[in-house]
Amino acid sequence: MAIAYTCAKPEMCHPYDAVRSLYLLSDQHMAVIREYPQVPITPPYRPLVWGDFNVIHTTDTHGWLLGHQKLSFPEPDYSGDLGDFASFVTHMKEIAIEKDVDLLLVDSGDVHDGTGLSDGYPPGGVDAHESNKFLERLPYDVMTIGNHELYIYADTYDMYTNFVPYLDGRYLSSNVNITIFNSDGEPESVPVGNRYTKFTTRKGRRITSLGVLYDFTGNDMNTTVQTVADMVKEQWFAEAIAEEPDVFVLIGHMPVSYDNWPTVFDAVRAVHPLTPILIFGGHSHIRDCQQYDGRSMALESGRYMETIGWMSADLEVAQGNANNISFTRRYLDQNRVTYEYHTQMSNQTFDTVYGRSITDGLQELAVSFDLSYLYGTAPQDYTINQNPYPSNGSLLSLFIADAVPYALSINNTRDSIPAIFITNSGSQRFNVFQGPFTKNDQLTASPFTDSFLYIPNISFSIANQVLPALNNAGASEKRKRDEIEKELWNRGAVDTRYRAWLEEMDRRAGMGRREATAGNLTLGYVTADSCPGAGDDTLHMALPYYSVPDFIGSNPPNVTDDTPIDLVFVDFIETQLLGILNGLQNAENYTTADVSLYSPTLSDAALGLYAQAEWN
C-alpha cells in the first residue's frame, strides 16, 4: 500500500512529489518512509531499443552515489541514487531473460574524489574506501581503473587489496601497475587488476575485454601507467586478442573522441577485421559516441551519476558476413522516472529490497560522516558557467570576491592592509544551489586544499595589472599556456574539454530556440554526437553557458595608485604569477624568497566559513 498523491499533469509527475511517501516491500513486510523533492521530472519520450546484445554503462561516478539532491534544475534530472540504479539493473536483467537476450553492466572508472560519501572520511581513513563497498554490491561484469584511483598510493593500494578481489578477475587495468611487496619482501610491480578477461555470457557468447587508461602522467609514486601505444605492442596484448571471441567489449578511462581508442581499435582490427567491437569510454565527463567502422560503436556516458549509458547491438544477423551491424545508443537521465518508464514499473512496485538496502546503507554512511552538518542556507543558486562572471549568480564571484577575503581575514594580523586576491577559475568544481549549504556541499563544490600566499608592498597600480595580464597573456605566453593545458590534461584535468562541450551545446541551442522551447522543457543536456539518430533519452533545453577566464580576482581596494598593498594568490599559480609580476615592472625581480604564507586557512574552507557568517 502507498500513500496516494495527486498531480495536475501525471505524465510530468516525479514519483517523489509526495513529501513523504510510504512504501511496503511485500517480501520484507516492512514500511520504509522516504522524503522526496517536490519537483516534476520529464520522462523519456520513447522506449529503449533492445538488441540481442545489450550493455548498461556507468563512468566517472566520483562518489555521487546518493545522486543529486538539490531542487534547482537540472539537478532533479539526476536525483536517483545507487539503490535506485541497483533496482533498475535488477528489473532490466529480468526483462533481458524474458526477451532471451544478453545484458551486461560495465563501468569505466573514477570512483574517487567528488562528494562527501567518497571524500568526507574521518582522519586516518582512505578516500572512497567506504563508498566503494556499495559499488561492490552491483553485478558489474567488468570495471576498469580511472586516473582518480591513482593520485594517492593509499587509494590505489586500497583498490588492489579490498575492491579488486570482489570483481573476481573482472576489474581490469591493462596498462596500470602498482608496486607492492611480494611474499619475499621484495618490491614488485604488478597489475592493479587483470590485464584482460575472457568470459561467456548467459546466451553463450564469448567475450574478450580489456581495461585501458589514457596516457595519464599524474599518478603517484609506486604506480605506473604505460602509454596506450606501448601497451598494444606487448606480448600479453597479442596473446589476449589472438583467439577470436564473438564480441570484443573494450572498456577504458579514455575519451571516445580525440584520444587513443583508435590505437587500441586498429590493433584489434589488424587481427580480427570483422569481429564486433563495443567500446565504453570515459574521463572527459561528456555524452559522446563514435563509430570507428560499421561493425563497432564507442560510447561515453557523462559524469557524476548524471547519465546512464545504453548500447544495443544485433549480433546474430551479423555472423558469417561483412555487413554493418545495427547498433543503438542512449543517454539516460539518472532518476526514478527514467527507471520506472523503462522497466514499466510503478512507484509502488519499483523498489527492490536489495536496492533499498543500498540506499539505506549510503544514508547511514552520510550520517556517520556528518555530511548534513549545516554551515548556512544559500539564498540563491551560484553557478560556475550558467551565469556570467562576474555577476551575483556566479559561484566564482562569490568565492573570490566575498568568501576568500572574509575567510582569510579571520585572526589575520594583515587584515587591515589593502589586498587583491587571485586564484584560478578551476578552483571550484561544482555549483552551489539555493537551500542548505552542508559539509557535503562544501566537499563537492570546493574540494581543493590550496594555500594562499602573498607578496607585501606591491604598489596598487602594479598589483591591479596582474590579473588582466594573467588572463591576456601574449603569443609566447599563450604557447606556454597551450603547453600547460596539455600538461594539465595529461595530469587529469578535464574542465577544458567538458566546458567546450557545454559551450558548443549552448551555441547550437541559440537564444531563439531556447525561448521557443522554454515553455515546456526543463534544463538538461542536449547532445549532438557522431552516431546516427538521437542519443538523449529525455528532451531538455540546453543549459545556458558563459565562458569564464582562467584566473579570477577580488574587487580591487579603493586606494591610490602608489599605495602599497598585499598581492595574495593561491599556491597553485605561484610560478605563473611571479613571471607576470616581473614582466609588469623592473624595479625588483621577485622570486619565491619574496613569497610568504598569508593565512593558515586553506581554499577548501572558504565557502563554509563565509556561509557560517553570512547565511544564517
ChimeraX attribute file (.defattr): number of C-alpha atoms within 10 A of each C-alpha:
attribute: neighborCount
match mode: 1-to-1
recipient: residues
	/A:1	10
	/A:2	11
	/A:3	10
	/A:4	8
	/A:5	13
	/A:6	9
	/A:7	13
	/A:8	7
	/A:9	8
	/A:10	10
	/A:11	12
	/A:12	14
	/A:13	19
	/A:14	24
	/A:15	24
	/A:16	21
	/A:17	18
	/A:18	19
	/A:19	12
	/A:20	15
	/A:21	19
	/A:22	16
	/A:23	19
	/A:24	16
	/A:25	18
	/A:26	12
	/A:27	8
	/A:28	9
	/A:29	9
	/A:30	11
	/A:31	13
	/A:32	12
	/A:33	11
	/A:34	13
	/A:35	12
	/A:36	17
	/A:37	17
	/A:38	16
	/A:39	18
	/A:40	20
	/A:41	26
	/A:42	21
	/A:43	23
	/A:44	18
	/A:45	12
	/A:46	10
	/A:47	11
	/A:48	18
	/A:49	14
	/A:50	21
	/A:51	21
	/A:52	17
	/A:53	22
	/A:54	22
	/A:55	21
	/A:56	21
	/A:57	25
	/A:58	26
	/A:59	31
	/A:60	31
	/A:61	24
	/A:62	22
	/A:63	25
	/A:64	25
	/A:65	27
	/A:66	22
	/A:67	24
	/A:68	20
	/A:69	15
	/A:70	17
	/A:71	17
	/A:72	16
	/A:73	15
	/A:74	19
	/A:75	16
	/A:76	27
	/A:77	33
	/A:78	27
	/A:79	25
	/A:80	24
	/A:81	23
	/A:82	22
	/A:83	28
	/A:84	27
	/A:85	24
	/A:86	23
	/A:87	24
	/A:88	24
	/A:89	22
	/A:90	19
	/A:91	21
	/A:92	17
	/A:93	17
	/A:94	14
	/A:95	14
	/A:96	18
	/A:97	14
	/A:98	9
	/A:99	12
	/A:100	13
	/A:101	17
	/A:102	20
	/A:103	25
	/A:104	20
	/A:105	19
	/A:106	22
	/A:107	29
	/A:108	30
	/A:109	30
	/A:110	24
	/A:111	27
	/A:112	26
	/A:113	22
	/A:114	26
	/A:115	26
	/A:116	27
	/A:117	31
	/A:118	25
	/A:119	24
	/A:120	24
	/A:121	21
	/A:122	11
	/A:123	6
	/A:124	6
	/A:125	12
	/A:126	18
	/A:127	25
	/A:128	25
	/A:129	20
	/A:130	16
	/A:131	24
	/A:132	19
	/A:133	16
	/A:134	17
	/A:135	19
	/A:136	15
	/A:137	14
	/A:138	19
	/A:139	14
	/A:140	19
	/A:141	18
	/A:142	24
	/A:143	28
	/A:144	29
	/A:145	28
	/A:146	29
	/A:147	26
	/A:148	21
	/A:149	23
	/A:150	28
	/A:151	19
	/A:152	17
	/A:153	17
	/A:154	15
	/A:155	18
	/A:156	27
	/A:157	21
	/A:158	16
	/A:159	21
	/A:160	19
	/A:161	12
	/A:162	14
	/A:163	19
	/A:164	21
	/A:165	14
	/A:166	14
	/A:167	16
	/A:168	12
	/A:169	17
	/A:170	25
	/A:171	29
	/A:172	29
	/A:173	25
	/A:174	28
	/A:175	25
	/A:176	28
	/A:177	23
	/A:178	22
	/A:179	19
	/A:180	17
	/A:181	11
	/A:182	11
	/A:183	8
	/A:184	7
	/A:185	8
	/A:186	9
	/A:187	13
	/A:188	14
	/A:189	15
	/A:190	18
	/A:191	17
	/A:192	26
	/A:193	28
	/A:194	21
	/A:195	24
	/A:196	22
	/A:197	18
	/A:198	16
	/A:199	14
	/A:200	12
	/A:201	14
	/A:202	13
	/A:203	13
	/A:204	10
	/A:205	15
	/A:206	15
	/A:207	17
	/A:208	21
	/A:209	27
	/A:210	28
	/A:211	32
	/A:212	32
	/A:213	30
	/A:214	24
	/A:215	21
	/A:216	23
	/A:217	19
	/A:218	20
	/A:219	20
	/A:220	16
	/A:221	12
	/A:222	17
	/A:223	21
	/A:224	21
	/A:225	22
	/A:226	17
	/A:227	17
	/A:228	20
	/A:229	13
	/A:230	10
	/A:231	19
	/A:232	19
	/A:233	11
	/A:234	11
	/A:235	9
	/A:236	14
	/A:237	17
	/A:238	15
	/A:239	9
	/A:240	17
	/A:241	20
	/A:242	12
	/A:243	11
	/A:244	15
	/A:245	19
	/A:246	18
	/A:247	19
	/A:248	22
	/A:249	23
	/A:250	25
	/A:251	31
	/A:252	30
	/A:253	29
	/A:254	26
	/A:255	25
	/A:256	27
	/A:257	18
	/A:258	8
	/A:259	12
	/A:260	18
	/A:261	25
	/A:262	14
	/A:263	15
	/A:264	16
	/A:265	19
	/A:266	14
	/A:267	17
	/A:268	21
	/A:269	17
	/A:270	9
	/A:271	14
	/A:272	16
	/A:273	11
	/A:274	21
	/A:275	21
	/A:276	23
	/A:277	24
	/A:278	23
	/A:279	23
	/A:280	30
	/A:281	34
	/A:282	29
	/A:283	29
	/A:284	27
	/A:285	24
	/A:286	24
	/A:287	27
	/A:288	26
	/A:289	26
	/A:290	17
	/A:291	18
	/A:292	15
	/A:293	14
	/A:294	15
	/A:295	21
	/A:296	22
	/A:297	25
	/A:298	24
	/A:299	28
	/A:300	34
	/A:301	32
	/A:302	26
	/A:303	22
	/A:304	23
	/A:305	27
	/A:306	29
	/A:307	29
	/A:308	23
	/A:309	28
	/A:310	24
	/A:311	26
	/A:312	23
	/A:313	24
	/A:314	16
	/A:315	19
	/A:316	12
	/A:317	13
	/A:318	17
	/A:319	14
	/A:320	9
	/A:321	8
	/A:322	12
	/A:323	12
	/A:324	14
	/A:325	19
	/A:326	16
	/A:327	23
	/A:328	21
	/A:329	28
	/A:330	24
	/A:331	25
	/A:332	23
	/A:333	28
	/A:334	25
	/A:335	27
	/A:336	28
	/A:337	26
	/A:338	24
	/A:339	25
	/A:340	21
	/A:341	16
	/A:342	18
	/A:343	19
	/A:344	12
	/A:345	16
	/A:346	14
	/A:347	15
	/A:348	15
	/A:349	13
	/A:350	19
	/A:351	24
	/A:352	20
	/A:353	15
	/A:354	15
	/A:355	23
	/A:356	19
	/A:357	14
	/A:358	26
	/A:359	22
	/A:360	15
	/A:361	16
	/A:362	22
	/A:363	16
	/A:364	12
	/A:365	19
	/A:366	20
	/A:367	13
	/A:368	14
	/A:369	19
	/A:370	17
	/A:371	21
	/A:372	16
	/A:373	14
	/A:374	17
	/A:375	22
	/A:376	19
	/A:377	17
	/A:378	18
	/A:379	14
	/A:380	13
	/A:381	17
	/A:382	23
	/A:383	22
	/A:384	24
	/A:385	22
	/A:386	18
	/A:387	20
	/A:388	19
	/A:389	20
	/A:390	16
	/A:391	12
	/A:392	15
	/A:393	19
	/A:394	22
	/A:395	29
	/A:396	32
	/A:397	23
	/A:398	20
	/A:399	26
	/A:400	24
	/A:401	20
	/A:402	17
	/A:403	24
	/A:404	26
	/A:405	20
	/A:406	18
	/A:407	23
	/A:408	22
	/A:409	15
	/A:410	14
	/A:411	11
	/A:412	13
	/A:413	10
	/A:414	15
	/A:415	15
	/A:416	8
	/A:417	12
	/A:418	16
	/A:419	26
	/A:420	23
	/A:421	24
	/A:422	25
	/A:423	26
	/A:424	18
	/A:425	19
	/A:426	19
	/A:427	22
	/A:428	20
	/A:429	16
	/A:430	21
	/A:431	19
	/A:432	26
	/A:433	21
	/A:434	15
	/A:435	16
	/A:436	19
	/A:437	23
	/A:438	21
	/A:439	19
	/A:440	21
	/A:441	24
	/A:442	22
	/A:443	25
	/A:444	25
	/A:445	21
	/A:446	23
	/A:447	21
	/A:448	16
	/A:449	14
	/A:450	17
	/A:451	17
	/A:452	24
	/A:453	22
	/A:454	21
	/A:455	22
	/A:456	17
	/A:457	14
	/A:458	17
	/A:459	16
	/A:460	23
	/A:461	15
	/A:462	16
	/A:463	23
	/A:464	20
	/A:465	13
	/A:466	22
	/A:467	22
	/A:468	13
	/A:469	16
	/A:470	22
	/A:471	13
	/A:472	13
	/A:473	14
	/A:474	12
	/A:475	9
	/A:476	9
	/A:477	14
	/A:478	14
	/A:479	12
	/A:480	13
	/A:481	15
	/A:482	12
	/A:483	12
	/A:484	12
	/A:485	15
	/A:486	13
	/A:487	15
	/A:488	17
	/A:489	19
	/A:490	16
	/A:491	16
	/A:492	21
	/A:493	17
	/A:494	15
	/A:495	15
	/A:496	13
	/A:497	15
	/A:498	17
	/A:499	19
	/A:500	14
	/A:501	19
	/A:502	23
	/A:503	19
	/A:504	13
	/A:505	20
	/A:506	20
	/A:507	13
	/A:508	15
	/A:509	18
	/A:510	12
	/A:511	11
	/A:512	9
	/A:513	12
	/A:514	19
	/A:515	11
	/A:516	11
	/A:517	14
	/A:518	14
	/A:519	9
	/A:520	10
	/A:521	16
	/A:522	21
	/A:523	19
	/A:524	21
	/A:525	25
	/A:526	22
	/A:527	21
	/A:528	18
	/A:529	15
	/A:530	11
	/A:531	17
	/A:532	13
	/A:533	11
	/A:534	14
	/A:535	22
	/A:536	21
	/A:537	23
	/A:538	22
	/A:539	19
	/A:540	21
	/A:541	22
	/A:542	26
	/A:543	21
	/A:544	20
	/A:545	19
	/A:546	16
	/A:547	15
	/A:548	18
	/A:549	15
	/A:550	13
	/A:551	18
	/A:552	25
	/A:553	24
	/A:554	22
	/A:555	16
	/A:556	14
	/A:557	13
	/A:558	9
	/A:559	12
	/A:560	10
	/A:561	13
	/A:562	11
	/A:563	13
	/A:564	19
	/A:565	23
	/A:566	22
	/A:567	24
	/A:568	25
	/A:569	24
	/A:570	22
	/A:571	17
	/A:572	15
	/A:573	15
	/A:574	17
	/A:575	11
	/A:576	12
	/A:577	20
	/A:578	18
	/A:579	14
	/A:580	17
	/A:581	22
	/A:582	15
	/A:583	12
	/A:584	13
	/A:585	11
	/A:586	9
	/A:587	7
	/A:588	8
	/A:589	12
	/A:590	16
	/A:591	14
	/A:592	10
	/A:593	7
	/A:594	11
	/A:595	18
	/A:596	13
	/A:597	15
	/A:598	23
	/A:599	19
	/A:600	13
	/A:601	21
	/A:602	16
	/A:603	23
	/A:604	21
	/A:605	20
	/A:606	21
	/A:607	27
	/A:608	23
	/A:609	20
	/A:610	20
	/A:611	21
	/A:612	14
	/A:613	14
	/A:614	16
	/A:615	16
	/A:616	11
